[in-house]
């Protein structure tokens, strides 16, 4: 059997990483951070357990990267959904609703994520976090900011504060109340975005299938694999 090409090996590595990210989001959302082991994540992803440390230095870094992936893809989906718009106020409304929607629809996962941000490691600088930052910064720019470097961190802080408020066990604030406050600050009309009493957009954050956010559904060469599950073996499986 001839050796695989460098491009195929690179695709295998990319899909292995994607499967680990998806498995981490699913398991932490189901069981919480402490009850989720790296072994369980590897098993859910169909990967060799030693492969996790090849891509991520530890569980917290893996989970943060996974949640940032979910956040940036959820935000991206909301910003680009139909009807497409370039209106900065509408795009900001969609961004606010997308982030608050995660707190509403995935409370266990997002509570664990927010708690992790208070640990000594803080933000994990990874491609997923950078893409989330780029999308929010672009949203602020399109909204009409004349100083994105100052206005983006403020939007991020307000969204994080609203998410904390929505997720505090025992005394959570209702998402519609938090939404109203943010919309008032940014002078957005209540009808923009997806109001709480509106029908959710197709593929919204409450959808249980997360595979659309993680590119794991086809093998190199176009042969489809099972959605959200391995289509080709991990590179590490060759040594098993």
N, C-alpha and C positions, 0 to 999 in steps of 0.2 A: 504494500500500500504506500503510495507516494506521500511525502510529508505535506502537511497543510501549508498553504501560502501564508505570508505575514499578514495579509489583509484579512484572511479568514480567522487566524488566531486573534487578531485585534478585535474582530467582531465577537468572537467567543468571549473574550475578556469583558467587553462592554456589556454583553447580555448577562454575564454572570453577575456583574456589579448591579445591573438593573434588577435582577431577580432578588438579590439580597436587600436592596432598598425597598422593594415592594413587600417582601416578607416581613421586614422590620416594621413597616407601617401597619400591616395587618395584625401582627401579633401584639404589638404594644397597644393598639386600639382595642384588641380583644381582652388582654390580660393585664395591661399596665407594664411599666418599665421594669420594675424589680422582678416580676414573675417571668419576664421574657429573657431567655438565655441565648447566648450566641449559638449554641448548639441547636436550639429550637429554630432560630432564624435560618441557619444553614439547612436544616432538614426541610423546612417549609419551602425554601428556595430550590431544593434539589441539588445543593452544592456540597462539595467536600468541606468539612468543618474548618480545616486549616486555611481554606481560601478566604475566610472572613478577614483574618489578620493581614492577608496580602493586600487587601483594598482599604481596610480601616484599622486605625491603631487601637480601637476599643469600642465597646458597645455604645457609649454615649455619643461618640463621633458618628457611628453608623446611624443611630436613630435620629440625631439632629440632621444629618444629610438627607435621610429619608423623608423627614417631615418638611424640610425646606424644599425638597423636590415636589412633594404634594402641594405645598403652598404656592410655589411659583407656577406649577402647571394649572392649578385651580384658578389662580389669578389670570394667567395667560388665556385660559379658556373663557373666563368671564369677559375679559377685555375684547376678545375677538369674536364673540358669538354674534349670530345674526339677530337683528339687523346690525351690520357693521357700522361703526360710527367713528369719526375723528373728533367729535365734540369733547373737549377736555372735561367739562363738568359731568357729562354722562359717564365718561370713562372713570372718573374719580368715584362716582357713585357706585359703579360696578365693582371697583376695587374694594371699597369699604364693605359692600355686601358680600363679596367673595371671602374676605378674611373673617368677618363676623359669622358668616355661614359655617365656616370650619369649626368655630367655637360652639355653635349651636348643634351641628350635626355629628361632630366627632369629639365630644367633650373629654373622654378618657385620654385619647391620643394627644390632644392639644394641651390638656392640663399637665400631662407628663412632660411635654415639650417646654412649656413655659417654666416649669419647675427646674428643668435641666439648664435653662439659660441663666439661672441664678447660681449655678455651681461655679467653681473656680475657673473652669475652662471657658465659660461664656459662649459667645458665638463661635461656631466652628467655621473657619474660612474654607469654603469648599465651592465647587462650581454651582451647586444648587442654591447656596446662600447668595452667591454673587448674582445669579440670574434673577432671584427674587428682588434683590436690591436694584438691579437695572430696571426691572419692570415698574417698581414703585417710583423710582426716580424719573422715568419717562412719563409716568402718569402725572406726577407733580408738574413736570415741564409743560405737558399739553394742557394742563389745567390753567396755565398762564403764569407760573412762578417766574419771578425775575431773579431769584436766588435759590436755585435748586439745592445747593450745598447746605443751606440753612433750613429750607422748607421740607426737604425729604426727611431728615432726621426727626423733625417735629411730627410729620405724618406717621412715621414709624413708631414713635413714642406714643402717640395717641391711639394707634391701632393696638399696640401691645397693652397699653393701659386698659383699653376697652375689653380686650380678650381676658386679661386677668380678672377684671370685674365680672365678666360673664361666667367665669370658671371657678370662682371662690366657693369651695364647698360650704353648704349651709346658708350662705347669704349671697347667692349670685344675683346680679342685676339682669333684668330682662333685656334680651338683644334689641327689641324695638326701641327701648328707652335709650340705650347706648347709640343706636343708629340715629335717632332723632337728634341727639346732642352733636354727633359728628356732622350730620347734614346741616345743622344750624351753623356750626362753626365755619363750614366751607360754602355756605349759602347755596345748598343744593335743594332742589325740589323733591318732596317726598315721593313723587311718582317716578323719579329716575331710578336706575338700577333695577333691582328686584325687590319691591316693597314686601314686608313680611306677610301681607295678606294676598299677595299675587301668586300665581302658579309658578313653580320653579322652572327655570330654563332647562331645556333638554340637556342631560348630562351634568346637571348641577351637582353641588357638593354632597347632597344627600345620597347620590347613587352609591350602591354598595360595592360595585365592581370597580376596582382601582386600576385595572390593567391598562386602560387608555393613557394613564399617566406614566407608565413604565414600558419601555420598548422591549418587550420580551416575546412577542407573538409570532415571529417568523425566523426561520433559519437563513444564514447566508445562502444566496442562490435562489431565494424566493419560496422554498418549501415551508408551508405554515406549520408552526408548532401550536401547542395548546396555549390559549390566551393566558398570560400571567404565569406560565410555567415553562420549564426548560424545553427548548426545541432541539438544542444540541448539548452534548455533555460539556461540562466545564473542563478547561485545560488540565486541572488537577486530577480529574477522573482517569486520565490516561495511566496514572501511577497506581491506581487502586487495584 
